[in-house]
Amino acid sequence: MPAPVAYALRVIIPAMKKRLDNLQRFMFENAPVRGELVHLENAWGNVLDRHDYPDVLRNLMGELCAAAVLLAATLKLQGSLVLQIQGNGPIKLLVVECSGTGDLRLRATAKWSGDLVQGSVPDLIGDGLFAITLDPRDGKQVYQGIVQLEGNSVAEMLENYMARSEQLETRLWLAADEHCAAGMLLQRLPGQPDNQFQQEQDADTWQRLALLANTLKPEELLYEPALTLIHRLYHEDDIRLFDSQPVTFHCSCSHHSVAQMLKMLGRDEVHAILDERDTIEVFCEFCNQRYEFDKIDAELMFVEAPVLPVSDARH
């Protein structure tokens, strides 16, 4: 019989390192349900340091950041997962990318118009689309799923997306402020389809676990340690804990990648821009890094590297 969660937690806590930014995975031993908790402080601070977001947009972005980490961890993707909300309201675009299976790496950006005031999520975003893109980055095909926005919060929008596109019962609890972004995920896994009694029992357990999670307050989700929350909610259940994963802020932009983007414009277009000004300035929308290209850079950009014969390349 598995050890009670209270005992398991007492065993595991001394061996765990304290991390301000980490994802904690867990699984229920006697039910086909897995869970995750994520807390972001440094990574979230790095996002905010690069952009001056209005408070209402900041909190939505924080919730989407937490959700992206939670979903990326369930997929164990070698490449990246991108969550994108696009609407016709005051908030035009929210984009969060999370990549990696070891250290989870996060970056985010947003676009909006006018002065944003407190209001409902549907009013702020308006009519639009929710897209999830999976980019394996190993030569495999990129997958993208797109649905209409449906829900009164980021959590509800994602739950509806998962139900429609992935046919997975998923519940999310998200919160964010100027200091922290956090989230919890519960996901019901395929059970035993040929056993009617087990199906009913699993459904009852799923409802109970979700109801317990509904008692979480935003401040608890933001500032209570993950293991404390798991024990508080599910101390009557047998829980298997996995090693936590660190989460960091990371932007993949570089001088080379920006040069390749400019190169796609073509030599004539790049030189036409440089004829009007001395340099081309490009700012990364994710990290706000500034890249500058002058006429010499432009010439080097379009110089093709010589291809040496095999006999010469060996020397």
N, C-alpha and C positions, 0 to 999 in steps of 0.2 A: 504494500500500500504506500503511495507517495507520501512524503512528509508534508505536514500542514504548511501553509505558506508562511505563517509566523516563524516557524522553526527554520524554514529555508532562507528567509530574509536575514535572520540572525547569523546564519552561516556565511552568507554571501557579502553582507555589508562590510565587514572588516577588510575584505580583499579588493573592494572596489575603490577606484580613485575618484576623487571629487572632480567633476567637470562642469563648467558653467554652460557649455554647449554640448549636449549629448542626446542621443536617442536610446531609449530603453525598450527592448522587445520582451514580450512575455506571452505565454500560452497557457490555456486552461487544460489541465490534465484529463478531465473527465467530460469535456465538451469540445466540439469542433469549432473553437473560437480562438483567434489570436488577437493580441493587443499591442499597442505601442504608445509610448509617451515621449514627447520631445520638449526640451527647454532650450531656448536660444537667447543668449545675452550678448556675448561678444560679436557673434556673426550678425545678429540683428542690429547691434550698434554700428557695425561697419556699413550696413546698408543705409542706415539713417544719416551717418556722417557724410555721405556722398550726395544726399538729396535733401532738400527742404520741403518735406511733405506736410500738407495740412493735416491736422489731427485725425479727422475722419478718414482720410485716405491712408494715413500712416497705419491706423489700426486694421483696416481691411488688408493692406499689404502684409502686415505682420501675420495675420491669420492665414493668408495664402502661402506665406513662407513656411509656416509650421506645417500646413497641409502638404506642401510639396515634399518636405523631408519625410513625412509619414508615408506617403504613397511611394516615393522612390525606394524606401527601405523594404516595402512589401514586394517590390518587383525584382530586387537584387539585380538591377540593371548595370551592365558594365559601362554604358554610355551615360546619357542624360535624360531626364524627364523635364518637360516644360509645361507649366500650367499657364494658360492665357485666357483672360476675360476681356472681351471687347464689346463695348456698348455705345449707344448714341446719347447717353446722358452726360452730366458734367464730368464724370470719370470715364475717359475714353478707352483706357487700356491699362491692364495689370498683367505683368509678365514675371514669372518666377521660374528659375532653372535650378535643378538640383542634380548633381552628378556624382558618380563614384559609388563603390560598394564597400570600401574600407572607411576612409575619412570622407564623410558626406560633405560635398562642397556646394555652396549656395550663392546665388546672385539674383538681383531683382531690379525692376524698373517700372515706372508708371507714367501715364500722360493724362492730363486733365485740363479743363478750361474754366476760367472764372474763379470766383471766390467760393470755395466749398463750404457749405453749412451743414450742420447735423441733420440727418434725414435717414429714411429707410434705405436699405441697400438697393432695392429695385428702383427707387427714385434717383439715386446717385448714379447708377450704371445705365438704367433705361433698358430698352430692348437690345438684345445682342446675342453673342455666342460664347460658349465655353468650349475650349479646345485643350486636349491633352496630347502632347507629342512625345513619342518615345524614339530616341535616336541612339541605336546601339553603338555607333561609331566603330564598328568592326567590319564594315562592308555589307552588313545585313540591311534589309529594307527598313526605312523609317516608317513608323506607324503613327497615324494621327486620327483621333476620334473627335468629332465636333457635334455638339448638341445645342439646342436653344437654352438660353439662361432660364432657369426655373428654381425659385426658392427665395426666401427672405434673408438669407445669410450666405456667407461663403461656404459654411458647413453644409447647409441644405442643398446648395447648388452642386457641390461635389457628391453628396449622397445620391442625388437624383441622377447625376452623370454615371456613377458606378452601377446603379440599379438598371439604367437603360442600356449602357454600352458594354459593361463587363458582366452583368447578371450576378453581381456579388453584393450581398447584403452588407453594407458598410455604414457605420455610425462615426461621426466626428464631433469633437468638442474643441473649439478653438478660442483663443483669447490673445490680445496684444495690447501693449501700451508703449510709452516712450522708453521703457527700460528692458522689456522682455516680450518675447513671443513664444507661445506654447500651444501644445495640442495633444489630444488623445484620440486614438483610433481603435475601434473594435471592428473585427471583420469575421463574418460567419463563413466557415469553410464547408465544402461539400461533406455531408454526413454519410449515413447508410441508407440509400434510396429504397432498398428492398425491405427494410424493417420499419413498419408503420409506427410501432410503439416508440422506437428509438427516435424517429423523426419528430414525433410529438414531444418527447422529452427534451430533445435538442432545441426545439422551437420555444418551449417554456423557459429553458435555461437562457437562451439568447435574449428573450424579453426581460428576464430578471437582471441579467448583467447590464443591459442597456439602461434599465430603470435606475439601477444603482449609480451608473455613471451620470445620469441626469441630475443627481444631487450635487455634483461638483459646482462650486462657485468659481467665477473667473479668477478671483484673487488666489484661490487654492491652486488652480491649474497653473497660474503664472509663477507662484513663489514657493509652493510646497515641493520637496524632493520627490522624484518619481517613485521611489520605493515606499515612501510614506503614503502616497496616494494609493498605490496598489494595495498595500496592507489595509488601509482604511476602508477601501471600497470592497475588497474581496478577501477578507481575512477568513471567511468560512469556506473558501474554495482552495483546491490544490493548484498551485501555480508553478510553472516552470519558467525561471528567469534566464535570459541569455546575456552574454556580454554586451555592455553598452557600446555605442559607436559615437565617436566625436563628430561634431559638425563645425565646419569652418566657412568663413566667407572667402570666395575665390572667384576672380573674373578671368576668363580665358583669352581676353583681348591681348593683342601684341602689335608692335610696329609692323611686323611681317603680315599678320592677318588683315590689318587695315590696308596695307599696300596692295594685297591681293584683291580686296574689295574695290579699291580705286582702279586697279588694272582692268576690272570687268567693265568699267565705263568706256575704256578704249583710249588709245593714245591721243586722238584728236580732241576728245572731250576734256581730258586732263590738262592738255596744253592750252586749251581755250580758257579754262578756269585760271590757269597760271598767267595768262596774258593780261587778265583783269586785275590780278593781285600777285604779290610776290610769293605767297605761300598758300597752301591748302591746309586748313585746320580741321581736324576731325576729333570729336569728343565721343567717348564710349558712353552709351546711354545707361549702361549698368554701373560702371565704377567711376564715371566722369573723368577718366584719364584723357589727357590732351595729347594728340599726335599731330606733328607738323611735317609737311612735305614741301620742299622747294623744287626748283627746276632741275637741279642735279639729281635729287631723289627720284624725280619723275623719269629722267633719262635712264637711271639704273633700274627702275621698275620694269621697263619694257625691253631691257637687254636680255636676250635669251642666253642661258648658260650653254657653252659649247658641249656637244656630245662627242666624247673621245672614242676612237676605235677601241675594241676590246684589247688589242695588243698593246696600245698606248696606255690604257687605263690601268694596266697591271704594274706599270713602272712609276 
